[in-house]
Structures are given as C-alpha cells and as structure tokens.
Amino acid sequence: MIQSEKISIGPFSSWLNVDKPTSEDVQTLRKKYNLSKELLEYVTDIDEPTNYDYDKETESQLFIYHIPYKTQQGF
C-alpha cells in the first residue's frame, strides 16, 4: 500500500508511506516516483534494518523503520 502526502522540505515535495508493497506498488514507485532499483530492494526486504539512504541520482531519500505490533505471541 502506498500513501502519498505533499510536503515542502527543501527540494522534496512528497512523502510516501509504503507498507507491504505489492508488485504493482513496486512498479508504481519505480515509474511514477522514479525510485531506483536499489532503493526498492530496501523497501521490499523484510530483514532490512532501520536505516536512512539518500540517492543523489534521483534526489530521493529513504527512511526504513520498524513499528512493533501486538500478536498473540507478543510484540
């Protein structure tokens, strides 16, 4: 799922929240938002640790963070 929000921070004009991206979501991120293959690999890797990445070529930033959620087995 992709949620887009308009922002105005320097040259950045969009904030994208991506949760459990489908293959269609990945294609949308690549085509509509011009995100590199490398950044998209980070987004789709469930074992990716919390981190920040900046792509100079596309001038895009990526924040990966994990939010705990409660299940029957715990958090």
C-alpha positions, 0 to 999 in steps of 0.5 A: 500500500502506498500513501502519498502526502505533499510536503515542502522540505527543501527540494522534496515535495512528497512523502510516501508511506509504503507498507507491504508493497505489492508488485504493482506498488513496486512498479508504481514507485519505480515509474511514477516516483522514479525510485531506483532499483536499489532503493526498492530492494530496501523497501521490499526486504523484510530483514532490512534494518532501520536505516536512512539512504539518500540517492543523489541520482534521483534526489530521493531519500529513504527512511526504513523503520520498524513499528512493533505490533501486538500478536498473540505471541507478543510484540 
